[in-house]
């Protein structure tokens, strides 16, 4: 954005009109006019990029890099009965490890920024007998499966 503003001012100084410059840099005429006025009042430093407004992040860059490693260990390693991560559990881990409190609804935004997505565990019956299923697939299913016609 800063580069675009500086390019627009250069074009204006070369004698082009506001509307021609606006078309070339892909901005509104009013924006180009404001950039020109800013340079008149503050000089070239007035076009410098400014940090995005808003509240600063509560987790540092290093803490954000550490969070996926902590979660990859699994929920059981953090004292939970199963390996299912919920946003509430992750918020508790963040509070315990980094001393930063987050509402569980906000944790999903942090996870999305880190490239994590919501996953649902595959549902399986508790009574499931893997050995019996493997045996059935190998012998019974093979026998009843449709054979290709000759």
C-alpha positions, 0 to 999 in steps of 0.5 A: 500500500505504501508503495502504491501511495508513493507511486501515485505521488510520483505520477502526480509530480510528473504532471498527470491528473488526479483521475489518470493517476487514480486509474493507473494505481487502482485507487479512488480519485479522493484517495489520490487527492488525500495522498497529495495533501498528506505529502504537502503537509507532512512530506514523504514520511506521511505516506509511510505504512502504519501498523494495523489498528486494534488491540495487540495480540496477547500471545507472543509470536513465540507462544503462538509457535509453541501452541501447536507443539503443545496440542500435538502431544494430545489432550491426555498428556495435558490431563484429560480423559481422552484425546479430544480437543475442544476450544474450552480445553485449549483455552485452559491449556493456554491459560495454564502454559502461557498465563493468558485467558481466552474465551473458548469462542476466540480460541477457534480464531487462533487455531484458524490462524495457525492452520488448524481446522475443526475435526469430528472424531469418527464414531465407533461402537464400544462393543466393536470387535476388530478381530471379528470384523477382520475375519468377516471381511476376509472370509465371509465378505469375500465369499458373498461379494459379487464376482465380475461376470465373464 
